[in-house]
Amino acid sequence: MYNAMITKEEFQKLILQGIPDTLPEPAVYEPEINHAPIRKQILTNDEKKLAIRNALRYFPAKFHKTLAPEFKNELETYGRIYMYRFRPKYKMFARDITWFPHKSTQAAAIMLMISNNLDYAVAQHPHELITYGGNGAVFQNWAQYLLTMQYLANMTDEQTLVMYSGHPMGLYPSHKDAPRVVVTNGMVIPNYSKPDHWEKFNAMGVSQYGQMTAGSYMYIGPQGIVHGTTITVLNACRKIAKHGEGPEGRLFVTAGLGGMSGAQPKAANIAGVVSICAEINPKAANKRFEQGWVDEIIDDVDKAIDAALEWQKKKQAHSIAYLGNVVDLWERLAARGIKVDLGSDQTSLHNPWAGGYYPVGLSYEQSIEMMAHNPEKFKEAVQASLRRQVAAINKLTAKGMYFFDYGNAFLLESSRAGADIMAPNGIDFRYPSYVQDIMGPMCFDYGFGPFRWVCTSSLPEDLEVTDNLAMQVLEDIAKDAPAEISQQMRDNIRWISEAKKNKLVVGSQARILYADAEGRIKIAKAFNDAIRDGRLKQPVVLGRDHHDVSGTDSPFRETSNIYDGSKFTADMAIQNVIGDSFRGATWVSIHNGGGVGWGEVINGGFGMVLDGSPEAERRLKLMLLWDVNNGISRRSWARNEGAMFAIKRAMEEYPEMKVTVPNLADDDLINSLY
Ligand SMILES: NC(=O)c1ccc[n+]([C@@H]2O[C@H](COP(=O)([O-])OP(=O)(O)OC[C@H]3O[C@@H](n4cnc5c(N)ncnc54)[C@H](O)[C@@H]3O)[C@@H](O)[C@H]2O)c1
């Protein structure tokens, strides 16, 4: 348990102390906490010695006799050394920024963001420093947390903190326009980027999986994805509507109530459909139910289906969590011949062998035991389960269901499992990814992506001020918006006008809003002005999901609608993070492996602290322009129609931006060649 009554003074003392001088009490394992799955034993005895030696580097030699056997035990029991004994006993959450001891306001804002990512209400496995996605880590161990917070508390605006996969390498002299923190996560030599390399490097304490927004401190709870999911479900409904009918009475079936996937029922309600979302882990389902993100939990598959049919008849939005395996749900829907309108899946298939996907026929506990102690058998069970899942889904799509991959590597892993998932050409998948069909052409190509902000006063009133400012800005822009983006603008205005009512905040006072470059820049400027004149009480942190226009090269997700052969390159993400860093970002991060799996994606992001100063205004204008237009340029060069339109518009607005645009070759000419 934690001490919720700590005073500001005590809290600051603990942060400034870093690694304590005397050993804290040994940790007590708390079974009521949602713990990370036990990782498989992958190290040889020599490598285990190295892992323990590595862990001891953080502590004075006087502790080593006690800690060496304790760390050995953690490694043998959990497959990782988390250093549980050093987990602070204070409650971790986005306190008001003035609580964090600091010499740099920017650094204090970063401490707030880190604390939010480790908040019990936000993080998936808080004791293992995992924020979401089963393995999305903020740090590898508690020593890294303690040291990082201490560095941040002491640093000035003339220093930069360097983070190597959760490890704070140190503070280095820089200058006030430089990023305060530069984060890299999971960067490896490309030939060493198989899932087992991650298992090994992470067990040795030398690398971590930062996911997208966990290792970059930018996770804001499932709200971050509710908006994107709402847009996706709404547009999927538009896609299947034959005569312009609305989403009312449609049935959406999917899986996962975890960190990100937990947003699905909420988004489905906002979009206006009936949904059933399967979840195998009762702790995850209950958490979402208690937070009001899903309307009810039913553990009998037929009763769950019957309840959904009733709500469909009433044409009222309602969300049902089916507590059980998603394969049982799909097979039952297929056997009963139910008409499902929309189907997807958001289990963590980017991490299929270590707790991301639970195979049918095994209980949750049996899976946990098997993945740790019989990984080969577990892999076979996962693959057999995926084959069954796809077979049932295929039966329902044959009856008219629109199925899309939800960016979790479902199609990729199903194909690797030998499921019947390939298109007749043997190259493409039978089903599109949501980026290919919806998010790419409708949003990213025009520069719309998941812009977000956090009020560091941690006051709901401040968030309300920002919501109103953002809405005014969007309404102004919408007046002259071209037809190509007017649907986007309408959806986003509706989102922000209903955001407060939809009670989306979990953890920090944060908001997500899809916006293009113009929207992001104008909203950020409005916030900066409001901080300057006191309408907002404290600075605001800007950021975004890495799942965006420019930040991520991911051939099976963000860049799946790039068709010029460049989707396996990662220049865009690297250019983005470098470009952001010298245009004024407060922190930047670049990761291997978020979203769809280790080795499958390179993704980057930024955080920017607005403090009301003219410097902040200069930085936001320069950086946000690049942060969006980099991706539009690349998408336009790939001949994506929306992006060619958007980059032309941007060049008219900013004559100093000169982008290379493609000349389109005639189809008949090309086809005549072969
Ligand atoms: N589309 C997007 O925009 C987007 C964004 C973020 C994440 N994702 C991807 O979605 C996936 C889920 O992310 P998350 O943060 O929710 O992960 P998570 O691990 O927190 O949640 C996944 C949930 O699925 C449940 N689950 C696994 N197998 C199951 C089964 N067979 N039946 C029923 N439930 C099962 C797990 O118990 C877990 O609670 C990840 O792969 C992530 O990369 C997509």
The ligand as a MOL file (V3000), in Angstrom:
LIG
                    3D

  0  0  0     0  0            999 V3000
M  V30 BEGIN CTAB
M  V30 COUNTS 44 48 0 0 0
M  V30 BEGIN ATOM
M  V30 1 N -5.3250 1.2980 -32.8060 0
M  V30 2 C -4.6690 2.0850 -32.0430 0
M  V30 3 O -4.7410 3.2830 -32.1510 0
M  V30 4 C -3.8870 1.4930 -30.9990 0
M  V30 5 C -3.4160 2.3290 -30.0580 0
M  V30 6 C -2.7850 1.7840 -29.0280 0
M  V30 7 C -2.6080 0.4420 -28.9420 0
M  V30 8 N -3.0000 -0.3620 -29.9270 0 CHG=1
M  V30 9 C -2.7000 -1.7760 -29.8540 0
M  V30 10 O -3.8080 -2.4330 -29.2470 0
M  V30 11 C -3.3050 -3.4780 -28.4440 0
M  V30 12 C -3.8880 -3.3890 -27.0630 0
M  V30 13 O -3.3140 -2.3110 -26.3070 0
M  V30 14 P -3.5910 -2.1930 -24.7690 0
M  V30 15 O -2.8210 -1.0450 -24.2920 0
M  V30 16 O -5.0340 -2.2000 -24.5140 0 CHG=-1
M  V30 17 O -2.9730 -3.5450 -24.2450 0
M  V30 18 P -3.3210 -4.3280 -22.9340 0
M  V30 19 O -2.3760 -5.4610 -22.8810 0
M  V30 20 O -3.4220 -3.3700 -21.8150 0
M  V30 21 O -4.7920 -4.8890 -23.1800 0
M  V30 22 C -5.0940 -6.0020 -23.9800 0
M  V30 23 C -6.1780 -6.7800 -23.2520 0
M  V30 24 O -6.5640 -7.8880 -24.0490 0
M  V30 25 C -6.9090 -8.9490 -23.1600 0
M  V30 26 N -6.8530 -10.2020 -23.9010 0
M  V30 27 C -5.7580 -10.7900 -24.4360 0
M  V30 28 N -6.0960 -11.9310 -25.0600 0
M  V30 29 C -7.4300 -12.0640 -24.9290 0
M  V30 30 C -8.3480 -13.0200 -25.3960 0
M  V30 31 N -7.9640 -14.0610 -26.1420 0
M  V30 32 N -9.6580 -12.8400 -25.1060 0
M  V30 33 C -10.0740 -11.7810 -24.3670 0
M  V30 34 N -9.2310 -10.8470 -23.8980 0
M  V30 35 C -7.9170 -10.9670 -24.1870 0
M  V30 36 C -5.8570 -8.8440 -22.0700 0
M  V30 37 O -6.2660 -9.4750 -20.8880 0
M  V30 38 C -5.6780 -7.3420 -21.9170 0
M  V30 39 O -6.4400 -6.8070 -20.8590 0
M  V30 40 C -1.7900 -3.3790 -28.4770 0
M  V30 41 O -1.2480 -4.2960 -29.3960 0
M  V30 42 C -1.5560 -1.9930 -28.9080 0
M  V30 43 O -0.3180 -1.8170 -29.5480 0
M  V30 44 C -3.6670 0.1400 -30.9410 0
M  V30 END ATOM
M  V30 BEGIN BOND
M  V30 1 1 1 2
M  V30 2 2 2 3
M  V30 3 1 2 4
M  V30 4 1 4 5
M  V30 5 2 4 44
M  V30 6 2 5 6
M  V30 7 1 6 7
M  V30 8 2 7 8
M  V30 9 1 8 9
M  V30 10 1 8 44
M  V30 11 1 9 10
M  V30 12 1 9 42
M  V30 13 1 10 11
M  V30 14 1 11 12
M  V30 15 1 11 40
M  V30 16 1 12 13
M  V30 17 1 13 14
M  V30 18 2 14 15
M  V30 19 1 14 16
M  V30 20 1 14 17
M  V30 21 1 17 18
M  V30 22 2 18 19
M  V30 23 1 18 20
M  V30 24 1 18 21
M  V30 25 1 21 22
M  V30 26 1 22 23
M  V30 27 1 23 24
M  V30 28 1 23 38
M  V30 29 1 24 25
M  V30 30 1 25 26
M  V30 31 1 25 36
M  V30 32 1 26 27
M  V30 33 1 26 35
M  V30 34 2 27 28
M  V30 35 1 28 29
M  V30 36 1 29 30
M  V30 37 2 29 35
M  V30 38 1 30 31
M  V30 39 2 30 32
M  V30 40 1 32 33
M  V30 41 2 33 34
M  V30 42 1 34 35
M  V30 43 1 36 37
M  V30 44 1 36 38
M  V30 45 1 38 39
M  V30 46 1 40 41
M  V30 47 1 40 42
M  V30 48 1 42 43
M  V30 END BOND
M  V30 END CTAB
M  END
